[in-house]
Amino acid sequence: MSSDIASIDIAVIGGGTIGLSAAYYAAAAGHSTVLFEQFDFGNARASSDGDSRMFRVMYSDANMARLAEASLAQWREIEDFTGDTLLRRNGLLF
């Protein structure tokens, strides 16, 4: 981090899912961005702790379904940019 705080455009408080997304897209838009998180990443206090999550796009509310589809596209965009696999698709039977 630069010692000149005046050079920071955006400060994000909290490195959870939303904070990380905000910091990523702010930096991708060319803003000088800093992220503050009180705990080490991978801590047991985080609600996103662990290696697996269920990501779904099937919602009864059409707006939620559209948001999930947009979010999935953004996850893929980040994967393409970083070269890392973030989501692995598996089948699901209802």
Backbone as a chain_set.jsonl record, in Angstrom:
{"seq": "MSSDIASIDIAVIGGGTIGLSAAYYAAAAGHSTVLFEQFDFGNARASSDGDSRMFRVMYSDANMARLAEASLAQWREIEDFTGDTLLRRNGLLF", "coords": {"N": [[0.845, -1.169, 0.0], [0.503, 2.216, -0.766], [2.277, 4.877, 0.825], [1.167, 7.319, 0.697], [-1.768, 8.424, 1.487], [-3.545, 10.045, 0.171], [-3.476, 9.245, -2.412], [-5.216, 7.188, -2.723], [-8.187, 6.159, -4.161], [-10.507, 4.685, -3.523], [-11.627, 3.144, -0.602], [-12.277, 0.061, 0.779], [-14.116, -1.459, 3.252], [-13.979, -4.392, 4.872], [-13.516, -7.686, 3.954], [-15.246, -9.627, 2.932], [-17.503, -11.505, 0.824], [-18.941, -9.494, -0.621], [-17.367, -7.204, -0.149], [-14.885, -7.988, -1.266], [-15.676, -8.273, -3.926], [-16.447, -5.627, -4.514], [-13.972, -4.306, -4.207], [-12.449, -5.598, -6.19], [-13.805, -4.886, -8.611], [-13.647, -2.107, -8.468], [-10.874, -1.695, -8.607], [-10.439, -2.896, -11.099], [-11.707, -1.066, -12.679], [-9.884, 0.892, -12.748], [-9.425, 2.436, -10.513], [-7.492, 3.521, -7.731], [-7.267, 1.356, -5.169], [-7.923, 0.203, -1.876], [-8.214, -2.442, 0.455], [-9.605, -3.229, 3.529], [-9.499, -5.588, 6.094], [-10.442, -7.162, 9.053], [-9.75, -9.704, 9.991], [-7.622, -12.609, 9.358], [-7.553, -14.064, 6.088], [-9.567, -16.903, 5.38], [-10.422, -17.487, 7.924], [-12.152, -18.868, 10.819], [-14.385, -17.436, 11.518], [-15.696, -16.371, 9.383], [-18.522, -16.25, 7.225], [-18.34, -17.465, 4.818], [-16.591, -19.542, 5.095], [-14.703, -22.475, 4.369], [-14.515, -24.964, 1.706], [-16.518, -25.491, -0.165], [-19.542, -24.489, -1.777], [-22.987, -23.982, -2.539], [-24.1, -22.829, -5.525], [-26.678, -21.318, -7.121], [-28.999, -20.74, -9.799], [-31.621, -20.991, -10.033], [-34.483, -19.652, -9.124], [-37.639, -18.729, -7.695], [-38.416, -16.123, -7.858], [-38.149, -13.93, -10.445], [-36.398, -11.73, -10.666], [-34.361, -12.354, -8.83], [-33.326, -14.626, -10.066], [-32.279, -13.491, -12.419], [-30.313, -11.824, -11.291], [-28.628, -13.781, -10.184], [-27.764, -15.099, -12.506], [-26.349, -12.996, -13.727], [-24.383, -12.648, -11.813], [-23.059, -15.109, -11.998], [-21.937, -14.853, -14.545], [-20.113, -12.835, -13.953], [-18.421, -14.136, -12.133], [-17.25, -15.933, -13.929], [-15.934, -14.113, -15.571], [-13.978, -13.136, -13.811], [-12.562, -15.519, -13.414], [-11.549, -15.904, -16.021], [-9.884, -13.661, -16.199], [-8.016, -14.064, -14.098], [-7.118, -16.64, -14.529], [-7.638, -18.683, -12.836], [-9.63, -21.378, -11.557], [-12.663, -20.869, -10.135], [-15.268, -21.669, -9.698], [-16.748, -24.835, -9.786], [-18.748, -26.789, -11.717], [-21.399, -28.955, -10.9], [-23.781, -31.575, -11.199], [-27.224, -31.44, -10.14], [-29.929, -32.839, -8.503], [-33.338, -32.434, -8.159]], "CA": [[0.0, 0.0, 0.0], [1.236, 3.471, -0.85], [2.283, 5.649, 2.07], [0.419, 8.551, 0.442], [-3.193, 8.087, 1.56], [-4.274, 10.878, -0.787], [-3.476, 8.593, -3.713], [-6.237, 6.141, -2.713], [-9.502, 6.615, -4.618], [-11.602, 3.955, -2.881], [-11.296, 2.249, 0.505], [-13.343, -0.906, 1.033], [-14.033, -1.994, 4.607], [-14.539, -5.743, 4.951], [-13.085, -8.554, 2.867], [-16.175, -10.723, 2.655], [-17.883, -11.668, -0.578], [-19.307, -8.217, -1.229], [-16.207, -6.32, -0.097], [-13.915, -8.426, -2.271], [-16.223, -7.928, -5.242], [-16.355, -4.177, -4.676], [-12.561, -3.956, -4.399], [-12.029, -6.111, -7.493], [-14.357, -4.086, -9.706], [-13.1, -0.749, -8.367], [-9.515, -1.753, -9.154], [-10.544, -3.196, -12.531], [-12.143, 0.172, -13.342], [-8.755, 1.81, -12.767], [-9.326, 3.221, -9.285], [-6.54, 3.096, -6.718], [-8.181, 0.75, -4.214], [-7.361, -0.507, -0.732], [-9.199, -3.275, 1.137], [-9.302, -3.45, 4.937], [-10.185, -6.741, 6.677], [-9.941, -7.303, 10.417], [-9.274, -11.057, 10.262], [-6.88, -13.272, 8.294], [-8.426, -14.785, 5.171], [-9.711, -18.31, 5.728], [-10.676, -17.628, 9.359], [-13.35, -19.642, 11.176], [-15.508, -16.532, 11.785], [-16.314, -15.938, 8.135], [-19.675, -17.041, 6.81], [-17.97, -18.195, 3.603], [-15.498, -20.457, 5.425], [-14.82, -23.803, 3.784], [-14.153, -25.09, 0.299], [-17.618, -25.716, -1.099], [-20.772, -23.728, -1.662], [-23.968, -24.241, -3.586], [-24.44, -21.635, -6.293], [-27.829, -21.689, -7.946], [-29.648, -19.686, -10.574], [-33.037, -21.34, -10.073], [-35.259, -18.958, -8.092], [-39.022, -18.468, -8.114], [-38.455, -14.694, -8.161], [-37.41, -13.708, -11.7], [-35.301, -10.79, -10.435], [-33.27, -13.096, -8.179], [-32.726, -15.49, -11.083], [-31.46, -12.63, -13.285], [-29.129, -11.429, -10.524], [-27.747, -14.947, -10.079], [-27.147, -15.304, -13.824], [-25.358, -11.929, -13.907], [-23.287, -12.955, -10.899], [-22.314, -16.225, -12.579], [-21.129, -14.291, -15.632], [-18.996, -12.096, -13.354], [-17.485, -15.141, -11.633], [-16.515, -16.435, -15.097], [-15.06, -13.017, -15.99], [-12.834, -13.14, -12.896], [-11.787, -16.717, -13.747], [-10.815, -15.633, -17.262], [-8.857, -12.657, -15.919], [-6.973, -14.59, -13.214], [-6.654, -17.961, -14.945], [-7.967, -19.629, -11.767], [-10.988, -21.915, -11.522], [-13.319, -20.505, -8.884], [-16.499, -22.461, -9.585], [-16.798, -26.109, -10.502], [-20.164, -27.157, -11.863], [-21.821, -30.33, -10.647], [-25.206, -31.763, -11.39], [-28.06, -31.415, -8.946], [-31.216, -33.463, -8.748], [-34.402, -32.015, -7.253]], "C": [[0.893, 1.236, 0.0], [1.178, 4.2, 0.481], [1.511, 6.952, 1.915], [-1.07, 8.226, 0.365], [-4.021, 8.887, 0.56], [-4.333, 10.231, -2.164], [-4.517, 7.485, -3.814], [-7.575, 6.74, -3.131], [-10.635, 6.004, -3.801], [-11.033, 3.059, -1.789], [-12.499, 1.354, 0.751], [-13.103, -1.496, 2.419], [-14.736, -3.342, 4.626], [-14.197, -6.567, 3.733], [-13.955, -9.776, 2.678], [-16.503, -10.758, 1.167], [-18.163, -10.333, -1.256], [-18.126, -7.257, -1.247], [-15.153, -6.689, -1.124], [-14.388, -8.082, -3.676], [-16.1, -6.436, -5.509], [-14.914, -3.757, -4.954], [-12.064, -4.403, -5.772], [-12.511, -5.202, -8.62], [-13.904, -2.631, -9.647], [-11.692, -0.711, -8.966], [-9.538, -2.017, -10.657], [-10.973, -1.97, -13.331], [-11.047, 1.237, -13.326], [-8.608, 2.683, -11.539], [-8.242, 2.652, -8.377], [-7.361, 2.639, -5.516], [-7.413, 0.069, -3.094], [-8.5, -1.237, -0.029], [-8.73, -3.494, 2.569], [-10.147, -4.605, 5.456], [-9.586, -6.973, 8.058], [-9.36, -8.673, 10.73], [-8.423, -11.559, 9.102], [-7.883, -13.96, 7.372], [-8.419, -16.264, 5.535], [-9.994, -18.524, 7.207], [-12.002, -18.346, 9.609], [-14.567, -18.758, 11.442], [-16.295, -16.183, 10.53], [-17.477, -16.846, 7.749], [-19.378, -17.846, 5.551], [-16.814, -19.149, 3.849], [-15.755, -21.823, 4.802], [-14.576, -23.778, 2.289], [-15.331, -25.214, -0.651], [-18.833, -24.867, -0.747], [-21.72, -24.174, -2.776], [-24.306, -22.908, -4.238], [-25.584, -22.027, -7.21], [-28.353, -20.472, -8.693], [-31.158, -19.925, -10.654], [-33.747, -20.72, -8.873], [-36.683, -18.759, -8.604], [-39.204, -16.993, -8.458], [-37.568, -14.43, -9.387], [-36.242, -12.748, -11.517], [-34.104, -11.471, -9.778], [-32.567, -13.993, -9.185], [-31.825, -14.68, -12.015], [-30.19, -12.172, -12.566], [-28.127, -12.581, -10.413], [-27.047, -15.217, -11.401], [-26.083, -14.244, -14.101], [-24.137, -12.19, -13.03], [-22.422, -14.087, -11.446], [-21.42, -15.734, -13.717], [-19.925, -13.529, -15.077], [-17.972, -13.039, -12.731], [-16.623, -15.659, -12.79], [-15.529, -15.383, -15.616], [-13.802, -12.978, -15.115], [-11.956, -14.362, -13.155], [-10.944, -16.496, -14.997], [-9.658, -14.677, -17.014], [-7.7, -13.245, -15.118], [-6.371, -15.911, -13.696], [-6.922, -19.031, -13.899], [-9.406, -20.114, -11.902], [-11.579, -21.614, -10.156], [-14.568, -21.324, -8.636], [-16.366, -23.74, -10.392], [-18.255, -26.547, -10.534], [-20.352, -28.648, -11.63], [-23.309, -30.406, -10.886], [-25.939, -31.724, -10.07], [-29.423, -31.968, -9.313], [-32.216, -32.991, -7.701], [-35.468, -33.074, -7.209]], "O": [[1.912, 1.281, 0.688], [0.167, 4.154, 1.182], [1.23, 7.621, 2.909], [-1.574, 7.809, -0.678], [-5.092, 8.441, 0.15], [-5.15, 10.622, -2.998], [-4.685, 6.898, -4.883], [-8.042, 7.708, -2.532], [-11.591, 6.685, -3.431], [-10.082, 2.312, -2.015], [-13.617, 1.843, 0.913], [-12.009, -1.975, 2.716], [-15.947, -3.421, 4.421], [-14.541, -6.201, 2.609], [-13.465, -10.843, 2.307], [-15.841, -10.105, 0.36], [-17.668, -10.079, -2.354], [-17.9, -6.569, -2.243], [-14.588, -5.815, -1.781], [-13.599, -7.652, -4.517], [-15.699, -6.025, -6.597], [-14.665, -2.941, -5.841], [-11.339, -3.666, -6.441], [-11.727, -4.795, -9.478], [-13.79, -1.985, -10.689], [-11.36, 0.191, -9.735], [-8.752, -1.434, -11.405], [-10.648, -1.845, -14.512], [-11.243, 2.346, -13.824], [-7.763, 3.578, -11.512], [-8.095, 1.434, -8.269], [-8.073, 3.44, -4.91], [-6.383, -0.563, -3.328], [-9.612, -0.718, 0.073], [-7.59, -3.897, 2.798], [-11.366, -4.611, 5.286], [-8.365, -6.981, 8.216], [-8.551, -8.797, 11.65], [-8.483, -11.016, 7.999], [-8.945, -14.391, 7.822], [-7.395, -16.808, 5.948], [-9.823, -19.637, 7.704], [-12.859, -18.421, 8.729], [-15.676, -19.274, 11.578], [-17.442, -15.745, 10.617], [-17.415, -18.062, 7.928], [-20.086, -18.807, 5.249], [-16.121, -19.53, 2.905], [-16.9, -22.269, 4.722], [-14.448, -22.715, 1.682], [-15.148, -25.052, -1.857], [-19.102, -24.574, 0.418], [-21.291, -24.678, -3.814], [-24.746, -21.973, -3.569], [-25.463, -22.971, -7.992], [-28.172, -19.331, -8.268], [-31.882, -19.146, -11.273], [-33.625, -21.204, -7.748], [-36.902, -18.635, -9.809], [-40.064, -16.652, -9.27], [-36.365, -14.685, -9.349], [-35.197, -12.927, -12.144], [-32.959, -11.193, -10.134], [-31.342, -14.11, -9.161], [-30.732, -15.126, -12.364], [-29.115, -12.136, -13.165], [-26.92, -12.373, -10.535], [-25.857, -15.532, -11.416], [-25.027, -14.558, -14.651], [-23.001, -11.978, -13.453], [-21.195, -14.029, -11.368], [-20.271, -16.16, -13.832], [-18.841, -13.569, -15.659], [-16.773, -12.769, -12.795], [-15.409, -15.806, -12.646], [-14.425, -15.717, -16.047], [-12.694, -12.807, -15.623], [-10.731, -14.255, -13.121], [-9.768, -16.857, -15.032], [-8.571, -14.862, -17.56], [-6.537, -12.968, -15.412], [-5.253, -16.263, -13.321], [-6.481, -20.17, -14.054], [-10.29, -19.36, -12.309], [-11.052, -22.056, -9.135], [-14.891, -21.64, -7.491], [-15.923, -23.722, -11.54], [-18.906, -26.66, -9.495], [-19.573, -29.478, -12.098], [-24.015, -29.403, -10.782], [-25.352, -31.947, -9.011], [-29.998, -31.592, -10.334], [-31.979, -33.129, -6.501], [-36.463, -32.919, -6.5]]}, "num_chains": 1, "name": "protein.A"}
